[in-house]
Amino acid sequence: MLTRMLTFALLASFTLPAEAKTYALPAKSPAITLTIPDNWNVTAEQNEINSVASDGYLVFNVAYGDRSDLENLIKETRAYLKKGKVDVSVKPVAVTLDIGGTPAQVQRYTTTAGSEKTIVDFVTVDASRDRVVLITIWGTKDERTANEATLSAVMNSIKLPADSGSAPSSFWSGGAAPVAEAPRTVDHSTNTASEVLCVAPKAPTPLRVPRNLFVTETAPGFGSYTSRTSNTFRKDERIFTYLEATGATLVPVEGDKRRFGYIVDVDVRNPEGDILWGKKGAIDKDLVVDARDLLNGQPKFFINYDLAISGLPPGAYILGFSARDKRSDRSVSTEQSFVVAP
């Protein structure tokens, strides 16, 4: 891992960014896709992408593996950094940020490389139920500031494999992490069950769809899906889709439970955006969950949807979903392109 990075740094050009290319890792059933400028020096291997910014110094690496591989990925990266005289013995600062619609754990090392002050980020994010991605960013504060716009664009291009990311650019240029608003707390010690029902709901933002995937069959549970490797379908096939939604308004109810709900609209469009078929309220769910079962503060909510396409002529189409929070005016849309084979 990262074996060619020092060579790339020496060969990097100083031309201004022009075009950009989208990379998928791996090429089939990707754990992550992202867009990198063409004037960055890039080598894409089977399980990692090595790149250096056009100024020849800022290092950006992406690797993926099974969840059990994470410890080895980090160990290999730390060994490489030590060869570059980066001091990784300092205590990192831990931050949680959104990457591609999924919570990512960032370990930031504000340290030195030889005599130079440098910043190293280890960014780990779940790519699926059993795959994990490690992103490593290495550069001085000046190098990060010089590449701020481009680096932020690369981070915001990440898909895992649904939503685009929204990490703030100031962080990736070396700035401080965003400070979340302190949660409001309610003392329920003297409340009756009926009084608890009247507590103001908590509405986290943003509303997101971290997963929108074509799958091989109906998923039996949250995270228990098998991705389909192709978006091309025969006319006699059914399209099976697996979606996860987060960010719903949570309303405290009796005991330590939370109520939430979504209404999901579905449509099929042509590439020009014309709606060929649609169904409002195709899915209408109102559920109560135990607070102990929340994942990162949100219910483990998923949707299975299957669609018959026998009436569609061969060609390219878009399957769109719009999820509305039942207890606010917020909504989020997501889509997947597919092809009906001749």
N, C-alpha and C positions, 0 to 999 in steps of 0.2 A: 504493500500500500504506500502511496506517495513517493515511490522510488524515483520518479523522473522529475520531480518538481524543481530541484535545484538547477538542472540542465535547462528547463523551460525558462527559468528566471533569467538566465544568461542570454537566451535567444530572443526574448520578448522584444517586439517592435514598439515604436512610440507613435504610431499612427492613431488618428482619432477614430472612435467607434463608428462603424457604418452599419452593416447588416448584422443580424443575429440569427442563431440557429437553436432549434428546440431539440433537447436530448431526452431520451427515455432510458431509465435504468431499472431493470434490464429492458431490452428492446421489446420482448414479449411480456404481456401482463405486467407493465411497469409498476414498481413500488413508488417511483417519483418521476416527474417530468419537470424540466426547467429550461429556460432560455438563456443562452450565454452569448455575448457579442462575438462576432467573427474575428475581431482583432485581438481577442484573448487567445493565448496559447492553450489549446485543449487537446487532451487525449482521452477518449472514451474506451474503457476496458469492460470486461464482462460484469464486474460488480462495483466499479467505481469510475468517477469522472475526475480527472486531474486538470486544473486550469490555473493560469497566472494572468493577472490583469495586464493590459497593454503597456503600462509603465514599467513592467518587468519585476515587480516586487510583491504585490498583494497576492497571496496564495488562497485559492478557493478549491476545496475538495469535497466530493460527495461519494459516499460509499453506502452500500446496503447489505443486509444479510438477515438470516433468521434471528429471532430475538435472542437465542442462545449465543450468537456470534458477537453481540454488542461489546462484551468485555474484551474480546480479542481485537476488535476494531479500534477501541480506545487505546489498548495497550500498544498496538502497532503505530498508531498516530503519535502517542507520547514518545515512543522510541525514535521516530523520525524527527520530531521537534527537538529532542535532546541532541541529535546529530547536528542540527542547525543552531546549536548553542542557546536554545530557548530554555529558560528556567521554568520548569513546570512543577517545581516544589512548593510554589506559593499557594496560598489558599484561594480557590476561585470564589467568585460571587455567583450565586445561583439565581436565575431569573426564569419565569415561565412566560413565553410569548406565543402568539398565534402564528403558525406557519401553514399556509395552504388550508386554512380552515380547521387545523388540528392543534391542540396545545403541544408546544415543544419545550423541552427542558434545555436551558442554555447554561453552560458553565463558562464564565468569562474569567480569563487569567490576564490581569494587568501586570505585566512582568517585563523581562528584558531578554533580548537576543544578543549575546555578547555585551557590547557597551550601549546598545540601542534600546530605548523603551519600546515595547511592543504590546499588542493586544491579541490574544488568541481566544477564539470562541469554539467550544465543542457544543454542537446543537444536535440533540437526539430527539427523534419524533417517530411515533408509531406510524408505519405505512399501511398496515393491515393487522389482522388478528395475530399473525405470527411473523411479520417482517418489521424490521426497524431500519431507519436511515440515520446515518451520522454525517453531519456537515461540519467541516473544519474550515475556519477563516483565520488567517494569520497575516498580520501587517502592523506597521507602526501607526500611531494616531494620524500622522501627516498623510500616510499612504491611504488610510481609510477615508480621511476627509477628501483627498484628491479624487477618490473613486466613489464618493458618496452616492451620487445619482445612479451610476451604473450598478453598483453593488445592491442598492435598494431595489432597483428594477429586477435584478436577477432573483433576489429573495422573494419579491412579490409575484414573480412568474411561476413559482413552485406550485405544483398540483400533486395531490396525494390520494387519488388522482382526480379529486373533485375541485372544490372552490380554489380561487386564487388567494395567496397570502396577503396579510395586511400589516406586517411588522413595520414599525416606524423607521424611516430612513436615518434619523439622528442616532438611533441605537447602533445600527450597523456601521456608521462612521466613527463609532467609539463613544457616543453619548450615553447618558444615563437611560435606564429602562423607564418606561412609562409607569407612573404611580397610579394604581387603581384606587377608585374612591372607596373609602372604608365602608364596609357593609353596615347597614343599620340593624340594630339588634332590638328585639322585643322581649320584655320580661313576661313570660307566661305563668309565672309561679302562682299568681292569684286569679288567672283567667279561668273561666268555665269553658267547656267545649264550644258552646255557642259564641262566646266572645272571641275565641281563637279564630273562628271562621271569618271574623270581621277584620282581622289584621291585614294591613295593606300588603298586597302581593309584591313579591320581589321580581323585577323584570330585568334579567341579565341581558346584556348586549354584546355582540350582535347575534341575531338569529342566523344560524348557519346550517348547511347540509355538508358535513365532512365527508360523507360517503354517498356516491351515486354511481352504482356499478351495474353492468350487465353480468348476470350470474347464470350458472348452469341449471339451477333448480331453486325452489323456494327455500329460503334460509330458515332453519328450525329455531334459531335464537340469535340474540345480539352478537355480532361478530362472527357468527358461524356460517360463513358464506364461502362459495367457491367462485372466483372471478371467471368470466368467460373471456377467452383469449382473442376473440374476434367480434367485431360489431356488424358482421354480415350475416343475414338470416335468410333461410329459404322461406318461400311463401307459406309452406305448411308448418312452419315452426311457430312457437309462441315466444315472445320476448319476456324473460324474467329479469326484474330489476330489484336491487336491494338498495335502500336509502337509510341513512341515519340523519336525524335532525337534532340540533341542540339550540339552546337559548330561549326555550319556552318560559313564559311567566309561571312561576311556581307559587301556589297559594297554600299556606299552612292550613291543615285541617286537624281534626282531633288526633290526639296522640302525637307521634313524631312522623306524621305523614305529609305528603305534598300532592296537590292536585294540579294537573296541567292538561293541555289538549292542543291538537292541531286539526286544521281542515286543509286537505290537499286537493288541488285542481290538477287535472292531467290534460295534455293536448298533444296532438301530432301535427307537425308543420313541415312544409317543404323548405328548401334552403333559402327561399326568398322571404320566409316568415309568414306565409299564408297558412292559417289554421285549417287543416283538412278534417280534423275530428277533435272534439274536446268534451270533457265532462267535469262540471263544477261539483265540488264536494265529493269527488270519487272516493276519498277516504275521510272519515270524520271520527276522530278518536278523542275520548275524554277519560283520563286514567288517574288513579291514585297510587302512589308508590311510597315505600318506606324511605325515610331520609338516609338510613344506613346503606341503602342500595344505590345511592347516587354515585356517579362517576365524574370526578372533577366538578362536583356541584350540580350535575345535570342527570336526568333520568336516562337509562340505557334504552332509548327509544329508536326503533327501527321499523321500516315498512317493507313489506313484500308486495310487488305489483307485477302482474303478468298481463300481456296484451297479445291478442290474436292479430296477425297482419295479413291474413289471406285475402283481404279486399284491397290491398295496396299494390299498384303496379310496380314493376322493378324500378329501382332508383334510390336516391339519397333522401333521407328524412331526418327530422329532429323530434325526439321525445322529450317533452318539457313537463316539469313539475313546479307548482307554486304552493308553498306551505305557509299557511296563515296561523299565527298564534291566536288561540281562541279567547285569550284574555287581554289582548292589546290590539293595536292597529298595525302591528308589524308583520311583515311577510318576507319571504326569501324565495328566489327562483333558481332553478338549476336545470340543466339539460344534458342530453347525450345524443350524439349523432349516430345513425345506423343506416344500413344499406339493405334493401331487399334484392336478393339475387335474381337474375333472369330465370 
